[in-house]
Amino acid sequence: MKIAWKQKFTDHALSQRTDNMPAHYEGVARMALMDVVALFTRIEKTILVTAGVIVLEHPVGFPYNDTNLYLVNQKGEIVWKAEKPVPGTSFSRVKLNEDGDTFSAYTLGGHACELELRSGKLISFTSFK
């Protein structure tokens, strides 16, 4: 499945990069200047990472059997969908962890989760009330 991108950048904006910036940052610069269009609801938060954009969609109205947290690459393709700790719950918050390899997410069902940035796979979770 591909996500439609609304492009907000110009060639001029990309030409503003410095000559000492690594070439692979150009793709990241393009992504930083683009908006992702939500799959089902509205986008609550985006986080720009080297592999793409982590997208958290609003949980209300999102399909019950799908996940509202996913990674989109610069081609607009979904790279992964975050693994849920239990079926039927939705993610409500997300943040990158300092190690650069993982991120944390919280669910409406009262779960604090740690997930792999590379794959969206669940590493661990705990329940809280």
Rosetta blueprint (number, residue, H / E / L):
1 M L
2 K E
3 I L
4 A L
5 W E
6 K E
7 Q E
8 K L
9 F L
10 T L
11 D H
12 H H
13 A H
14 L H
15 S H
16 Q L
17 R L
18 T L
19 D L
20 N L
21 M L
22 P L
23 A L
24 H L
25 Y H
26 E H
27 G H
28 V H
29 A H
30 R H
31 M H
32 A H
33 L L
34 M E
35 D E
36 V E
37 V L
38 A L
39 L L
40 F L
41 T L
42 R L
43 I E
44 E E
45 K E
46 T E
47 I E
48 L E
49 V E
50 T L
51 A L
52 G E
53 V E
54 I E
55 V E
56 L E
57 E E
58 H L
59 P L
60 V L
61 G L
62 F L
63 P L
64 Y L
65 N L
66 D L
67 T L
68 N L
69 L E
70 Y E
71 L E
72 V E
73 N L
74 Q L
75 K L
76 G L
77 E E
78 I E
79 V E
80 W E
81 K E
82 A L
83 E L
84 K L
85 P L
86 V L
87 P L
88 G L
89 T L
90 S L
91 F E
92 S E
93 R E
94 V E
95 K E
96 L E
97 N L
98 E L
99 D L
100 G L
101 D L
102 T E
103 F E
104 S E
105 A E
106 Y E
107 T E
108 L L
109 G L
110 G L
111 H E
112 A E
113 C E
114 E E
115 L E
116 E E
117 L L
118 R L
119 S L
120 G L
121 K L
122 L E
123 I E
124 S E
125 F E
126 T E
127 S E
128 F L
129 K L
